[in-house]
Amino acid sequence: MTTLLLTHPACLGHDTGPYHPECADRLVAITHILEHEDFLFLQRDEAPKATTEQLLRAHSMDHIDHVFGLLPGAGEIGQIDDDTFISAGSGEAALRAAGAVCAAVEEVAAKRCRNAFCAVRPPGHHAERSAAMGFCLFSNTAIGALHAQARGFARVAVIDFDVHHGNGTQQILWDTPGAFYASTHQQDAYPYSGSPDEQGERGVAVNVPLPGGSGSEAFRDAYSRIILPRLSSFEPDFVFISAGFDAHAADPMADLRLQVADFDWVTRQILAIADRCCDGRLVSVLEGGYDTRALAACVASHVRALMEG
């Protein structure tokens, strides 16, 4: 068994307009680097559309109807908030993005692959139960985690190393029994949530904000001292990664100073816990990363670690 890559051309059809950082070029860069011979044995498949049943585990019907009701006509760009833009192709892209994670759960659960990476857009970790925001329409990783629970995996964990706090994932999983959410993110950055005292209700939340300018040492310390021990003691049945790479030093969207090696390191650390706790069941989902060269390099390192894990 090896790693499964799930993506779909429709994810390129989510047009956010000129100059928007969350653009199709991100996925083009990822696709290009994963064509390298290093990834010859990467399994590949097209993402299906998420079903309404799958979306409703994380979102209200009003929210789903609202998103699709806002889609503009062909060639037009619509706007949900100051940051979140949509086009005629955004609906299918969002369904494929959420559907990829649910399909990845099925493939990993059936042992048809060791683990999976979902190279999809729009990203998802800011989308709340009843609100699209921060470039995100549906909460892809939360949808996948709740799908895993519906499949019988009672204890699901989401680890989010995007530079921005995954407020949507946290909100959706906040009072879900058997759910664990942990995040490192830049302190005082959008969406201005994720303080250490946000610890969940019936669910479990672990937030470790890092001051702007923090680099490898602070990042690895946060995982080694706090997040990884908590994840291990949680003993998940299924692990998810919200894999945002905008904490890289070259990324223009924030001010953490991570390097490619840090993403390789944290991926391998999470994999080791998944191997010990849940027979390696792990699905990783693309979130942020807006310098396309740095993004491609980080994704290549992340996927290589998944393949070798």
Secondary structure, 3 states (H helix, E strand, C coil): CCEEEEECHHHHHCCCCCCCCCCHHHHHHHHHHCCCHHHCCCEEEECCCCCHHHHHCCCCHHHHHHHHHCCCCCCCEEECCCCCEEECCHHHHHHHHHHHHHHHHHHHHCCCCCEEEECCCCCCCCCECCECECCECCCHHHHHHHHHHHCCCCCEEEEECCCCCCHHHHHHHCCCCCEEEEEEEECCCCCCCCCCCCCCCCCEEEEEEECCCCCHHHHHHHHHHHHHHHHHHHCCCEEEEEECCCCECCCCCCCCCECHHHHHHHHHHHHHHHHHHHCCCEEEEECCCCCHHHHHHHHHHHHHHHHHC
